[in-house]
Amino acid sequence: MPVSFTLAELARHVGAEVVDGDRNRPITGVASLSEAGPDDLSFLGNPKYASEVAASRAGVILVPRAFTGVPSDGQVFLRVDSPSYALALLCSVIESSLWPRPAPGVHPSAVVSPLAHVAAGAHVGPHCLIDAGARVGDGAVLEASVHVGRDASVGAGSWIKSGVRIGEYCQVGARCRLQPGVVIGSEGFGYEVVGDEVRRIPQVGTVVLEDDVEVGANSTLDRARFSRTVVGRGTKIDNLVQIAHNVRIGAQCMIAAQVGIAGSTVIGDRCVFGGQSGVGGHLTLGDRVRVGAQAGVLEDLPSDSFVNGTPALPLGLERRIVVLSRRLPDLFKKVDSLAAALDSLRKDAR
């Protein structure tokens, strides 16, 4: 990772107001506390790792302002409000250096319909295909082999990675980021059993991603059977996630890898879904709902619910059931023992 920062540059980028220690050598890497070397920066993002700071060989460590330790010789502490957020600020600087925004223009190998509109400030990479009526906003970046379907749109400042497919009539808002292999507007899973046959139901709706949505690699968002499948402003979706037709997801949600959300379900704002969790179809989840990893949601949930397990139960109840289930073998032994004792008493009574 070819980066280099002086101590003064680091302090400026992360907003450190207190610097403990001194050093002259630049920082050329970022690593964990246990793996960092003298030319690396590290951070104390979780108090459980506080004991690792003293043993860390990192040249610079981001620590909370109230951290009581002192740096080793040749080591520097940068005291900040939030080490994790400070590292994010620095990584943003590194990202812009490693992956600078490409210059505007259309690559000669791209195929752009004369009926499409590509803003002068947009970048269209090699082998892209932009169909008639499609629109690509100012400052948008389309990396190699992106397909923007007929009458679809990509908002200003969005970054679309290689191999993404944006289906006909679908809308991607401003400042969205779609990772490689994302498919927006694949046909929804709609079928009807007629007699002995399973017949396809045409899916004639669209998908709308509002501004600042991010979607991870190889995730798929199905077009609606009619109307729209919607992902609200600022929602972040991880890799390998399936969003079915006519789902509506609110603003600022976080959806981890391998989550599946079945058709026509409505999800409120600021909800969180753990990895491999699933939500049944035609349900309504309120705001700030939290669903644990691998949980299966089969009924409506009010706002501020925290559920786990399959079928999903309130977290406290589910945890108690798990604890009690571990005691079942001993409980059965006791019941068998009591039953045997009772049989013996009955025999004696005769």
Summary of the structure (lengths in Angstrom):
residues: 350
radius of gyration: 27.2
end to end distance: 86.1
largest distance: 100.2
contacts: 1168
relative contact order: 0.06
helix: 18%
strand: 29%
